[in-house]
Amino acid sequence: MRDMVERRDDMGNGKLRLVVDGDGDVSVALVLPGYGFLDVEFCVPGTGGGKSPRTHRALRALFDAMVADEKERPDA
């Protein structure tokens, strides 16, 4: 499985980046030119973190959607 995907936003040069680490935790980053990036992490439920299981599942679904979008429109 891929471990990182990012998509450029529709209105500018910013990017949304999702990273799934080896444990399955998901990091979400906003990458903004000239500002760097900010990220947050949502852990796999049941491994000491995992306080937001629905959010974690939604982020995994978003990851899959972003991969599909990239295949369909890699230049976007």
Secondary structure, 3 states (H helix, E strand, C coil): CCCEEEEECCCCCCEEEEEECCCCCEEEEEEECCCEEEEEEECCCCCCCCCCHHHHHHHHHHHHHHHHHHHHCCCC
